[in-house]
Amino acid sequence: MKTGTVIFDLDGTLIDAVKLHGETFVQAFKDFGFDIPFSKVLNLVGMTGIAIATQLANQQLAKKIYDRKTELFFEWFDRFDEIEGATETMNELKRRGNRLSIATSGNNRVMTKVAERFGWTFDLIVTAEDVVRGKPDPEMLNKIKSVLPGPYIFVGDTRFDKATGDAAGVRTLLLGKDLQKLTELLDMKLF
């Protein structure tokens, strides 16, 4: 059986925190005097937090809004869980000899806390803080490709993940479109 590197997005792919990200952004915007509807935030989830704050508010306050959003995320950290089958799927992929990586628009602090909470380990983690350009730019995936051996597959859940994978020349599967459950990866010929 051929092995390779399986790259996962985090939010909406391994954890069900998309709604929580939206809620914490909406509250952070309110804290700075912006009334941004949840639907507008949700439409941009997958981009970096700074990019979302810049697009929906303004450049001058983007970092402060994003920092506030991150504080709220930690305060409400118990309001999400792993996506069904995430731990099982990753453990089995590792057992079969594959390398696992993360490419997330989130930050290192959140990624560290999530990995600790679920007991997950990865061969390489790349967050928005580790690159100059976030998704849909291919920089995250290209960084992973420069460190870990191929072949590669990217598992995500948004149009930004698809665009990132396409731009990096990496086969991309979207949860909810190409996969109904993460455990389906275990029955596929990935490489």
Secondary structure, DSSP 8 states (H G I E B T S, - for coil): ----EEEE-SBTTTB--HHHHHHHHHHHHHHTT----HHHHHHHTTS-HHHHHHHHS-TTTHHHHHHHHHHHHHHTGGG--B-TTHHHHHHHHHHTT-EEEEE-SS-HHHHHHHHHHHT---SEEE-GGG-SS-TTSTHHHHHHHHHS-S-EEEEESSHHHHHHHHHHT-EEEEBTTTBSSGGGGGGS---
